[in-house]
Amino acid sequence: MLRFIYVILLNLFRAPYMIPKMRREADHPEKYSAEERYELARHCIRLMKVTGGIHTKAYGQENLPKEGGYMMYPNHQGKYDALGIVYTHRKPCSIVMDKAKSNTILVKEFIDLLEGKRLDKKDVRQALTIINEVSEDVKNGKCYILFPEGGYDFNNRNHVCDFKAGSFKIALKTKAPIIPVALIDSYRVFNSFWLGPVQHRYIT
């Protein structure tokens, strides 16, 4: 948490320029390609990494499907999880996120840049609609991140929680490849009291 506040404070001077830029590109997909919007999101993550002393290493990317869509299912440790995957995942990918947590400043911009899906856990009808939309996107070659644990504990020390029922419905419905992702020490980035340099790893 200390690093999260530290990174936000060090990048405050960029906010008047970067947030409107993110909003503009997210609101006009007809002007900016998915690749351009994805690169802007990765650029913002790069700024966070530099100011926060965050080092992300990815292993096993050569095992990812070369063509077509797929679902990535990582364990969930904290606020940096999706950012770390997006930063190292060269092909544009998106995310399925809890609607209740997706509308704060910066989070909203990131989700919209990636054309992410907001899933309302309290609305079964809306959740089914999102599942159908994501399934169609995956059939058309898009890649998504979905955290089957549905949440995380502060300073969880690499503990994996039980998966939520229905987490794999999209992959089963589309018969798309299921990519298991193991996040290691991701909690130390933004969800612990550690403030020194940190290395986060993920394995596909």
PyMOL commands that set and color helices and strands:
alter all, ss='L'
color gray80, all
select helices_A, chain A and resi 2-10+12-27+34-52+61-63+81-88+99-101+107-113+124-139+169-174+187-190
alter helices_A, ss='H'
color red, helices_A
select strands_A, chain A and resi 54-59+70-74+93-98+117-119+143-145+178-184+198-203
alter strands_A, ss='S'
color yellow, strands_A
deselect
rebuild
show_as cartoon
